[in-house]
Amino acid sequence: MSLIVQKFGGTSVADAKKICAAARRAYHAQQLGHQVVVVVSAMGKNTDMLVDLANQVCDDPHAREMDMLLSTGEQVSVALMAMAIHNLGGKAVSLTGGQIGVRTDSSHTKARIQSISTDRMRNLLDEGNIIIAAGFQGVDDDLNITTLGRGGSDTSAVALAAVLGADMCEIYTDVDGVFTTDPRVIAEARKMSNVSHDEMLELASLGAGVMHSRSIEFGKKFNVPIHVRNSGVFTDEPGSIIGPIGESEKRAVSGCALTKEEARITVLGVPDKPGVSLTIFEKLASVNVAVDMILQTAGTDGKADISFTVLESELNRALEAVNAAASAVGATKVTHAADVSKVSVVGLGMATQSGVADRMFRALAEAEINIEAITTSEIKVSCLVAREQGLAALRAVHSEFELGKPPEERVTFEDSLLAAKKAKETDAVAVVNRLQSMEDLTIHGVRLDDSQSLITLTEVPDSPGISADVFEAVSAANIVVDMIVQGIGANGKANLSFTVPQKDSDKAAGAAKSVAEKIGGVVDSQTGVAILSVTGVGIRSHTGVGLRMFRGLSQAGINVELVSTSEVKVNVVVAAEKGKPGLAALEEAFADVIG
């Protein structure tokens, strides 16, 4: 008998009528022959109401008591859902996270799942019950109630699907599926039939809004197919499958997203020597600030600039830590801005197709949008822009890549289901072995690429169209670009670095110089450099990944020349002769989590 997990979010259980509708859907699935586990969130604005109550009685609510309070929202929902199923003639049992056996660490308000017991659930399912599970919560080793933080119910649902070996995890929400971008702001946005775990990880981290990145991490780590559907339409109309494959192998870009509430911090004049990045990010990790984009531009005259973005809500805490670190390392100055947004394009096809970056940069230039910073990965290009231009930037890139039109050749919904099933069967033993440390960091590997050269343009005008000019010239020379990092402009100038195959170093430098002759700027070329990469699941949501990486390199006396980050990878550029020692240092640093 197949088993499915259904998750209903707050908008899907906002009132008695919607709870009854969700109950009918769950009961219908059981009548079709499935075993069913339902995960529910708190009703509608219930959590907001509880937070407001806490703030009325206390200026700074204790984290443990907040977990005790907030967990009651889901307990209301599960009891009402079970009652509704009973009323339909079905059998249902409501369970809190603790009753299920969801064990977490003790990080109140943002706990991570350590393990989940399945014995009680399997017994109840075998007895013909629909299990109604409270999402968002668990208990620690001392039986204190904990909550999982933002997106916790999604995480609960995919985690339960993983431990139970579910055939599908259905996420019911107020949209029809995963769209090429937010349909509420771009009318031309199109629902995708399926999207890969890697693409969705990037989109989720960019604020795509459909699901939280931690739940997608579970999906990728345990090969759980996730079906995002509209809870308001009681039909068999498919939504979008998040699984091992994307919608099209030929289309370079599958989606785009805008992260609005970003804040930028730049540390100027950092000594270009080993250990400096470590000092800065150690301070940030000590105050538990998660860093998003990290951009370290290539050093000149013994100095470099390090920029990164954080959530705007964490800016003050981050600044306090960074100012202390900047003073410790002898940096020249710390600047910040709380008025930036990040626009990104994502697609598996970028790994094999060139020209994405220069098309994106030209589209932004034609919309008269200045790019303040750039970072890239194999499947993502992100640009930092002024917040008031964020929406215009999103529209420009969505139009440029014609995301409103379906691909000419695309994977069908049925093909994505078959691929998900095959991946799940292939990796079954590995899944079981990893269940005892469910949400621990998993590093797939550390890699050295010593085939690249580094081209750096310094003192170029910080104005719209400059990046487009540079990379159109490079593309015209038939050169494939790997990493791109543009640092934050200072005094109207910016630094732009990129890597290319060593065989194309002279041509790339020549193309860059042809642009520099027109716009100003100095071009430098390092014929041989080494790129060290750490890839895995949870790279961004585990704040210590960059820290561990920088510590390992610092202890080996290796200086980092350039940094670029994504949801699933951190890349650093080091001197060519430091490539193999750097690889050995990182393999040792991540030895306990490589798997």
C-alpha positions as CSV (number, residue, x, y, z in Angstrom):
1,M,0.0,0.0,0.0
2,S,1.3,3.4,-1.0
3,L,1.9,6.1,1.6
4,I,1.5,9.9,1.1
5,V,2.1,12.8,3.4
6,Q,-0.2,15.8,2.9
7,K,0.7,19.2,4.4
8,F,-1.8,22.0,4.8
9,G,-0.5,25.5,5.6
10,G,-2.1,28.2,7.7
11,T,-4.2,29.7,4.8
12,S,-5.5,26.2,4.0
13,V,-6.8,25.6,7.5
14,A,-7.7,29.3,8.3
15,D,-11.3,28.5,9.3
16,A,-13.7,25.7,10.0
17,K,-14.8,25.5,6.3
18,K,-11.3,25.1,5.1
19,I,-10.4,22.6,7.7
20,C,-13.4,20.5,6.6
21,A,-12.3,20.8,3.0
22,A,-8.7,19.6,3.9
23,A,-10.2,16.7,5.9
24,R,-12.3,15.7,2.8
25,R,-9.1,15.7,0.7
26,A,-7.2,13.5,3.2
27,Y,-10.1,11.1,3.6
28,H,-10.6,10.9,-0.2
29,A,-6.9,9.9,-0.5
30,Q,-7.3,7.2,2.0
31,Q,-10.4,5.9,0.2
32,L,-8.3,5.6,-2.9
33,G,-6.1,3.1,-1.1
34,H,-3.3,5.3,0.3
35,Q,-2.1,5.4,3.9
36,V,-2.2,9.1,4.8
37,V,-0.3,11.3,7.2
38,V,-1.5,14.9,7.4
39,V,0.7,17.7,8.7
40,V,-1.0,21.0,9.6
41,S,0.1,24.5,10.5
42,A,-1.6,26.8,12.9
43,M,-4.8,28.4,11.6
44,G,-4.4,31.5,9.6
45,K,-3.0,34.4,11.6
46,N,-3.0,32.4,14.9
47,T,0.8,32.4,15.2
48,D,0.9,36.2,14.7
49,M,-1.8,36.6,17.4
50,L,0.2,34.5,19.9
51,V,3.4,36.5,19.2
52,D,1.4,39.7,19.7
53,L,0.1,38.4,23.1
54,A,3.6,37.5,24.2
55,N,4.8,41.0,23.4
56,Q,2.0,42.5,25.3
57,V,3.0,40.8,28.5
58,C,6.8,40.8,28.1
59,D,9.3,43.1,26.4
60,D,11.7,40.2,25.6
61,P,9.9,36.8,25.8
62,H,12.0,33.8,26.8
63,A,12.7,31.5,23.9
64,R,11.6,28.4,25.7
65,E,8.3,29.9,26.7
66,M,7.8,31.2,23.2
67,D,8.1,27.6,21.9
68,M,5.6,26.5,24.6
69,L,3.2,29.2,23.5
70,L,3.5,28.9,19.7
71,S,3.2,25.1,19.7
72,T,-0.4,25.5,20.8
73,G,-1.4,26.9,17.4
74,E,-0.7,23.6,15.7
75,Q,-2.4,21.6,18.5
76,V,-5.6,23.4,17.8
77,S,-5.4,22.6,14.1
78,V,-4.6,18.9,14.5
79,A,-7.5,18.3,17.0
80,L,-10.0,20.1,14.7
81,M,-8.8,18.2,11.6
82,A,-9.1,14.9,13.4
83,M,-12.7,15.8,14.5
84,A,-13.6,16.7,10.9
85,I,-12.3,13.3,9.6
86,H,-14.3,11.5,12.3
87,N,-17.4,13.4,11.2
88,L,-16.8,12.0,7.6
89,G,-16.8,8.5,9.0
90,G,-13.1,8.0,9.0
91,K,-10.5,7.1,11.7
92,A,-8.0,9.8,12.6
93,V,-5.6,10.4,15.5
94,S,-4.0,13.8,16.2
95,L,-0.5,13.9,17.5
96,T,1.9,16.6,18.7
97,G,5.5,16.6,17.6
98,G,6.5,15.1,21.0
99,Q,3.9,12.3,20.7
100,I,5.2,11.3,17.3
101,G,8.7,11.2,18.5
102,V,10.3,14.2,16.7
103,R,13.6,14.8,18.5
104,T,15.4,18.0,18.0
105,D,18.3,19.9,19.4
106,S,17.7,22.5,22.1
107,S,17.9,25.6,19.9
108,H,14.5,27.1,20.9
109,T,12.6,28.9,18.2
110,K,14.9,27.5,15.5
111,A,15.5,23.9,16.4
112,R,16.9,21.3,14.0
113,I,15.5,17.8,13.8
114,Q,17.8,15.0,15.0
115,S,15.6,12.0,14.6
116,I,12.0,10.8,14.2
117,S,10.6,7.6,15.6
118,T,8.2,5.8,13.2
119,D,6.9,2.9,15.4
120,R,3.8,4.6,16.7
121,M,2.9,6.1,13.4
122,R,3.2,2.8,11.5
123,N,1.1,1.0,14.1
124,L,-1.6,3.7,13.8
125,L,-1.5,3.6,10.0
126,D,-1.8,-0.2,10.0
127,E,-4.9,0.1,12.1
128,G,-6.5,2.2,9.4
129,N,-6.0,5.7,11.0
130,I,-5.2,8.9,9.2
131,I,-2.5,10.5,11.3
132,I,-2.9,14.2,11.9
133,A,0.6,15.5,12.9
134,A,1.4,18.9,14.3
135,G,4.0,20.6,12.1
136,F,6.6,23.0,13.2
137,Q,7.4,21.3,16.5
138,G,9.3,18.6,18.4
139,V,10.9,18.0,21.7
140,D,14.5,18.0,22.9
141,D,16.3,15.4,25.0
142,D,14.8,17.0,28.2
143,L,11.3,16.8,26.7
144,N,11.1,20.6,26.3
145,I,8.9,21.6,23.5
146,T,10.8,23.1,20.6
147,T,9.8,24.8,17.3
148,L,11.6,24.6,14.0
149,G,11.4,28.3,13.0
150,R,10.4,29.7,9.7
151,G,8.9,27.2,7.3
152,G,8.8,24.6,10.1
153,S,5.6,22.9,9.0
154,D,7.1,22.3,5.5
155,T,10.2,20.9,7.1
156,S,8.1,18.6,9.4
157,A,6.1,17.3,6.4
158,V,9.1,16.4,4.2
159,A,11.0,15.0,7.2
160,L,8.1,12.7,8.0
161,A,7.9,11.6,4.3
162,A,11.6,10.8,4.5
163,V,11.5,8.6,7.6
164,L,8.3,6.8,6.5
165,G,9.5,6.2,3.0
166,A,6.5,8.0,1.6
167,D,5.7,7.8,-2.1
168,M,4.9,11.5,-2.2
169,C,4.8,14.6,0.0
170,E,2.0,16.8,-1.1
171,I,2.3,20.5,0.0
172,Y,-1.1,22.2,-0.2
173,T,-1.0,26.0,-0.4
174,D,-2.8,28.9,-1.8
175,V,-1.1,28.8,-5.2
176,D,-1.3,26.3,-8.1
177,G,2.4,25.2,-7.9
178,V,5.9,26.6,-8.4
179,F,6.0,29.5,-10.8
180,T,8.8,31.0,-12.9
181,T,8.6,33.9,-10.5
182,D,6.1,35.4,-8.1
183,P,2.7,35.5,-10.0
184,R,1.5,38.2,-7.6
185,V,4.0,40.7,-9.0
186,I,4.7,39.4,-12.5
187,A,1.4,38.6,-14.4
188,E,3.3,36.6,-17.0
189,A,4.7,34.2,-14.5
190,R,4.1,30.6,-15.5
191,K,3.5,27.4,-13.5
192,M,6.2,24.9,-14.0
193,S,5.3,21.2,-14.3
194,N,8.4,20.3,-12.4
195,V,11.6,21.8,-10.9
196,S,14.7,20.1,-9.6
197,H,15.7,20.1,-5.9
198,D,18.8,22.1,-6.7
199,E,16.8,24.8,-8.6
200,M,14.2,24.9,-5.9
201,L,16.9,25.2,-3.2
202,E,18.2,28.3,-4.9
203,L,14.7,29.7,-5.5
204,A,13.6,29.0,-1.9
205,S,16.7,30.7,-0.5
206,L,15.9,33.7,-2.7
207,G,12.5,34.2,-1.1
208,A,10.4,32.5,-3.8
209,G,7.9,32.0,-1.1
210,V,6.4,28.7,-2.0
211,M,8.5,26.6,0.4
212,H,11.3,27.2,2.8
213,S,14.8,26.0,1.9
214,R,15.2,23.7,4.9
215,S,12.3,21.5,3.6
216,I,13.9,21.4,0.2
217,E,17.2,20.3,1.8
218,F,15.3,17.3,3.3
219,G,13.8,16.6,-0.1
220,K,17.2,16.5,-1.8
221,K,19.0,14.7,1.0
222,F,16.4,11.9,1.2
223,N,15.1,11.9,-2.4
224,V,11.6,12.9,-1.4
225,P,9.4,13.9,-4.3
226,I,7.4,17.0,-3.3
227,H,4.1,17.9,-5.1
228,V,3.1,21.5,-4.6
229,R,-0.7,21.9,-5.1
230,N,-3.5,24.4,-4.6
231,S,-5.7,23.5,-1.6
232,G,-8.6,25.6,-2.8
233,V,-9.3,23.4,-5.8
234,F,-10.7,20.0,-5.0
235,T,-9.6,18.3,-8.3
236,D,-6.8,16.0,-9.5
237,E,-5.3,18.9,-11.4
238,P,-1.5,18.4,-10.9
239,G,0.6,21.2,-9.5
240,S,4.4,21.2,-9.7
241,I,6.8,18.3,-8.8
242,I,10.0,19.2,-7.0
243,G,12.3,16.3,-7.6
244,P,15.6,15.1,-9.2
245,I,15.1,16.7,-12.6
246,G,14.2,20.1,-14.0
247,E,11.5,21.0,-16.5
248,S,13.8,21.3,-19.5
249,E,17.3,20.3,-20.4
250,K,17.6,22.8,-23.1
251,R,16.4,26.0,-21.4
252,A,19.3,27.7,-19.5
253,V,17.1,29.6,-17.1
254,S,14.0,28.1,-15.4
255,G,13.1,30.8,-12.9
256,C,14.0,34.1,-11.3
257,A,13.4,35.6,-7.9
258,L,13.7,38.8,-5.9
259,T,15.0,39.0,-2.4
260,K,13.7,42.3,-1.1
261,E,14.8,42.6,2.5
262,E,18.6,42.4,2.1
263,A,21.2,44.6,3.8
264,R,24.7,44.9,2.5
265,I,27.9,45.2,4.6
266,T,31.3,46.0,3.1
267,V,34.6,45.8,4.9
268,L,37.0,48.0,2.9
269,G,40.8,47.9,2.9
270,V,41.2,44.4,4.5
271,P,44.8,43.1,4.7
272,D,45.1,40.6,1.9
273,K,46.5,37.8,4.0
274,P,45.5,34.4,5.5
275,G,43.0,34.4,8.4
276,V,41.3,37.7,7.8
277,S,38.1,36.3,6.4
278,L,38.1,33.8,9.3
279,T,38.2,36.6,11.8
280,I,35.3,38.4,10.2
281,F,33.0,35.4,9.8
282,E,33.9,34.0,13.3
283,K,32.5,37.2,14.8
284,L,29.3,36.8,12.7
285,A,28.9,33.1,13.6
286,S,29.3,34.0,17.3
287,V,26.1,36.1,17.1
288,N,24.4,33.5,14.9
289,V,24.0,35.8,11.9
290,A,23.4,33.8,8.6
291,V,25.3,35.4,5.7
292,D,23.9,35.2,2.2
293,M,26.0,36.6,-0.6
294,I,29.7,36.7,0.1
295,L,31.9,38.6,-2.3
296,Q,35.6,39.1,-1.8
297,T,37.2,40.9,-4.7
298,A,40.8,40.2,-5.8
299,G,43.3,42.2,-3.7
300,T,45.3,45.1,-5.0
301,D,48.3,46.8,-3.2
302,G,48.0,44.3,-0.4
303,K,44.4,45.2,0.4
304,A,41.0,43.6,-0.5
305,D,37.3,44.4,0.0
306,I,34.9,41.9,1.5
307,S,31.2,42.4,1.0
308,F,28.3,40.2,2.1
309,T,24.5,40.5,2.6
310,V,22.4,39.6,5.6
311,L,18.7,39.9,6.4
312,E,17.8,43.5,7.1
313,S,16.4,42.5,10.4
314,E,19.8,41.3,11.5
315,L,21.8,44.3,10.2
316,N,22.4,46.0,13.6
317,R,23.6,42.7,15.2
318,A,25.8,42.0,12.2
319,L,27.3,45.5,12.2
320,E,28.3,45.3,15.8
321,A,30.2,42.0,15.2
322,V,31.8,43.2,11.9
323,N,33.0,46.5,13.4
324,A,34.8,44.6,16.1
325,A,36.3,42.2,13.6
326,A,37.3,45.1,11.2
327,S,39.2,46.8,14.1
328,A,40.9,43.5,15.0
329,V,42.2,42.9,11.4
330,G,43.1,46.5,10.7
331,A,40.6,47.2,7.9
332,T,40.2,50.7,6.7
333,K,36.4,51.2,6.9
334,V,33.0,49.4,7.3
335,T,30.1,50.6,5.2
336,H,26.6,49.3,4.9
337,A,23.3,49.9,3.2
338,A,19.8,48.7,4.2
339,D,18.2,49.6,0.9
340,V,19.2,46.9,-1.5
341,S,17.5,43.9,-3.1
342,K,18.9,40.8,-4.9
343,V,17.6,39.7,-8.2
344,S,18.6,36.2,-9.4
345,V,18.1,33.8,-12.3
346,V,18.3,30.1,-11.7
347,G,18.5,27.1,-14.0
348,L,20.2,23.7,-14.4
349,G,20.9,24.6,-18.0
350,M,23.5,27.3,-17.0
351,A,25.9,24.5,-16.2
352,T,26.2,23.6,-19.9
353,Q,25.2,26.8,-21.7
354,S,27.0,30.1,-21.9
355,G,25.7,33.6,-22.4
356,V,23.3,33.7,-19.5
357,A,25.2,36.3,-17.4
358,D,25.8,38.8,-20.3
359,R,22.1,38.6,-21.3
360,M,21.0,39.3,-17.7
361,F,23.5,42.2,-17.4
362,R,22.3,43.7,-20.7
363,A,18.6,43.4,-19.8
364,L,19.3,45.3,-16.5
365,A,21.4,47.9,-18.4
366,E,18.6,48.5,-20.9
367,A,16.2,49.0,-17.9
368,E,18.7,51.6,-16.6
369,I,19.4,49.5,-13.5
370,N,22.9,49.7,-12.0
371,I,24.4,46.5,-10.6
372,E,26.0,47.0,-7.3
373,A,27.4,43.5,-6.9
374,I,27.5,40.1,-8.7
375,T,28.0,36.6,-7.6
376,T,27.5,33.4,-9.6
377,S,27.3,29.6,-9.2
378,E,26.9,26.8,-11.7
379,I,23.1,27.3,-11.8
380,K,22.6,30.8,-10.5
381,V,23.5,34.4,-11.3
382,S,22.7,37.0,-8.6
383,C,22.9,40.8,-8.8
384,L,22.5,43.3,-6.0
385,V,20.5,46.4,-7.0
386,A,18.9,49.4,-5.3
387,R,15.7,48.3,-3.6
388,E,13.5,50.8,-5.5
389,Q,14.7,49.1,-8.7
390,G,14.2,45.6,-7.5
391,L,10.8,44.9,-9.1
392,A,11.8,46.5,-12.4
393,A,14.9,44.3,-12.4
394,L,12.8,41.2,-11.8
395,R,10.5,42.1,-14.7
396,A,13.5,42.8,-17.0
397,V,15.1,39.4,-16.5
398,H,11.8,37.5,-16.6
399,S,11.1,39.1,-19.9
400,E,14.7,38.6,-21.3
401,F,14.6,34.9,-20.7
402,E,11.0,34.5,-21.9
403,L,10.0,32.6,-18.8
404,G,6.4,33.2,-19.5
405,K,6.6,30.8,-22.4
406,P,6.8,27.1,-21.9
407,P,10.0,25.4,-23.2
408,E,9.7,23.8,-26.6
409,E,10.8,20.5,-25.1
410,R,10.0,19.8,-21.5
411,V,9.9,16.9,-19.1
412,T,6.4,15.8,-18.4
413,F,4.8,15.6,-15.0
414,E,4.7,11.8,-15.3
415,D,8.4,11.6,-16.3
416,S,9.3,13.6,-13.2
417,L,7.4,11.2,-11.0
418,L,9.2,8.2,-12.5
419,A,12.6,10.0,-12.1
420,A,11.8,10.7,-8.4
421,K,10.8,7.1,-7.8
422,K,13.9,5.7,-9.5
423,A,16.2,8.0,-7.4
424,K,14.4,7.0,-4.2
425,E,14.8,3.3,-4.9
426,T,18.4,3.7,-5.9
427,D,19.4,5.5,-2.7
428,A,17.2,3.6,-0.2
429,V,20.0,2.2,1.9
430,A,21.8,5.5,2.1
431,V,18.6,7.2,3.2
432,V,18.2,4.8,6.1
433,N,21.8,5.2,7.2
434,R,21.4,9.0,7.3
435,L,18.1,9.1,9.3
436,Q,19.8,9.3,12.7
437,S,21.3,12.7,11.9
438,M,18.5,14.0,9.7
439,E,19.2,17.7,9.6
440,D,23.0,17.6,10.0
441,L,25.1,19.3,7.4
442,T,25.9,16.9,4.5
443,I,28.9,17.7,2.3
444,H,29.0,15.9,-1.0
445,G,32.6,16.7,-1.6
446,V,35.5,19.1,-1.9
447,R,36.9,19.8,-5.3
448,L,40.0,21.5,-6.8
449,D,39.9,23.1,-10.3
450,D,43.4,24.2,-11.3
451,S,42.5,24.8,-14.9
452,Q,41.4,28.4,-14.6
453,S,42.8,31.9,-14.9
454,L,41.7,35.0,-13.1
455,I,40.9,38.3,-14.9
456,T,40.3,41.4,-12.7
457,L,39.2,44.9,-13.7
458,T,39.8,47.6,-11.1
459,E,38.6,51.2,-10.9
460,V,35.8,50.7,-13.5
461,P,32.9,53.1,-13.5
462,D,30.1,51.9,-11.2
463,S,27.3,52.6,-13.7
464,P,24.6,50.7,-15.7
465,G,25.9,48.6,-18.6
466,I,29.5,48.1,-17.6
467,S,29.2,44.4,-16.7
468,A,27.1,43.9,-19.9
469,D,29.8,45.5,-22.0
470,V,32.6,43.4,-20.4
471,F,30.9,40.0,-20.7
472,E,29.4,40.6,-24.2
473,A,33.0,41.2,-25.3
474,V,34.2,38.1,-23.6
475,S,31.3,36.1,-25.0
476,A,32.0,37.4,-28.5
477,A,35.5,35.8,-28.2
478,N,33.8,32.5,-27.5
479,I,35.1,32.2,-24.0
480,V,33.2,30.3,-21.3
481,V,33.2,32.2,-17.9
482,D,33.1,30.3,-14.7
483,M,33.0,32.5,-11.5
484,I,31.9,36.2,-11.7
485,V,32.4,38.5,-8.7
486,Q,31.7,42.2,-8.8
487,G,32.4,44.0,-5.5
488,I,30.5,46.9,-4.1
489,G,31.4,50.2,-5.7
490,A,33.2,52.9,-3.7
491,N,33.8,56.5,-4.8
492,G,31.9,55.7,-8.0
493,K,34.3,52.9,-8.9
494,A,33.9,49.1,-8.7
495,N,36.1,46.0,-9.1
496,L,35.0,43.1,-11.4
497,S,36.7,39.7,-11.4
498,F,36.0,36.5,-13.3
499,T,37.6,33.2,-14.1
500,V,38.1,31.6,-17.5
501,P,40.0,28.4,-18.8
502,Q,43.7,29.0,-18.8
503,K,43.9,28.5,-22.6
504,D,41.6,31.5,-23.0
505,S,43.4,33.8,-20.5
506,D,45.1,36.0,-23.1
507,K,41.9,36.3,-25.2
508,A,39.8,37.1,-22.1
509,A,42.3,39.7,-20.9
510,G,42.3,41.3,-24.4
511,A,38.5,41.5,-24.5
512,A,38.5,43.1,-21.0
513,K,41.1,45.6,-22.1
514,S,39.2,46.5,-25.2
515,V,36.3,47.5,-22.9
516,A,38.6,49.2,-20.3
517,E,40.1,51.4,-23.0
518,K,36.6,52.8,-23.6
519,I,35.2,53.1,-20.1
520,G,38.4,53.3,-18.0
521,G,39.8,50.9,-15.6
522,V,42.9,48.6,-15.2
523,V,43.0,45.0,-16.3
524,D,45.1,42.4,-14.5
525,S,45.5,38.7,-15.4
526,Q,46.7,35.8,-13.3
527,T,47.4,33.0,-15.8
528,G,47.0,30.2,-13.2
529,V,44.8,30.1,-10.1
530,A,43.1,27.3,-8.1
531,I,39.4,27.2,-7.4
532,L,38.5,25.3,-4.3
533,S,34.8,24.3,-3.9
534,V,32.7,22.8,-1.1
535,T,29.4,21.4,-2.2
536,G,26.5,20.0,-0.2
537,V,23.1,20.3,1.3
538,G,22.6,23.0,4.0
539,I,25.5,25.1,2.9
540,R,23.6,28.4,3.6
541,S,21.3,27.4,6.4
542,H,24.3,26.1,8.5
543,T,26.1,29.3,9.4
544,G,29.4,27.5,10.2
545,V,30.2,26.2,6.7
546,G,32.1,29.3,5.5
547,L,33.7,29.6,8.9
548,R,35.0,26.0,8.8
549,M,36.3,26.6,5.3
550,F,38.1,29.8,6.1
551,R,39.5,28.2,9.3
552,G,40.9,25.2,7.5
553,L,42.6,27.4,4.9
554,S,43.9,29.9,7.5
555,Q,45.5,27.1,9.5
556,A,47.2,25.9,6.4
557,G,48.5,29.5,5.8
558,I,46.5,29.9,2.6
559,N,45.2,33.3,1.5
560,V,41.8,33.6,-0.1
561,E,41.8,35.8,-3.1
562,L,38.2,35.6,-4.2
563,V,34.9,34.2,-2.7
564,S,31.6,33.4,-4.3
565,T,28.7,31.6,-2.7
566,S,25.4,29.9,-3.5
567,E,22.9,27.7,-1.7
568,V,24.8,24.5,-2.5
569,K,28.4,25.6,-3.0
570,V,31.1,27.9,-1.7
571,N,33.9,28.7,-4.1
572,V,37.2,30.3,-3.2
573,V,40.1,31.3,-5.5
574,V,43.6,30.8,-4.1
575,A,47.1,31.0,-5.7
576,A,47.8,28.1,-8.1
577,E,50.6,26.6,-5.9
578,K,48.2,26.6,-3.0
579,G,45.6,24.4,-4.7
580,K,46.6,21.0,-3.6
581,P,47.5,22.0,0.0
582,G,44.2,23.9,0.1
583,L,42.3,20.8,-1.1
584,A,44.0,18.7,1.6
585,A,43.1,21.3,4.3
586,L,39.5,21.4,3.3
587,E,39.2,17.6,3.1
588,E,40.5,17.5,6.7
589,A,38.2,20.3,7.8
590,F,35.0,18.6,6.4
591,A,36.1,15.0,7.0
592,D,33.3,14.4,9.6
593,V,30.5,15.5,7.3
594,I,31.5,14.3,3.9
595,G,29.1,11.7,2.7
